[in-house]
Amino acid sequence: MSTTTYSVIGMTCGHCEGSVRSEVAKLDGVTGIEVSAAAGRLTVTSTAELDDAAVLAAVDEAGYSATRA
């Protein structure tokens, strides 16, 4: 099991959190997602090491930008 945290820029509300959660949940191996607009954080738990590029692309697809924290 692997847990990785990302800083997300641009989220302001619960809808933003839901958009990010929805896109990241589409990635293979994801078992848990915690998103906080207030903290600007995304924490992803997965069965194996995730490809950072895939997570960042999913956040981008939701309309935000992110970096690994």
Steps between C-alpha positions, in 0.01 A plus 500: 500500500624848415386846612602817318408863571468777244452876526207615287458860384163658429253296705259716699201285597344157538413488131869547419589216735240277334634573153855408601379190689297384199791526254761342729263213584517393133867402539580130536599388847358795694348383829457828685480872427498791744455849356502829692431827320580693819844341529557472124590134544429171330606173664473185292532146634556220250581132482831580327718802431301742281642676199522866604439610142169312495385661826604846383320444168184395688513818711556703184198330340295617800612856424774553758877474519700296748851413608625217718527628857 
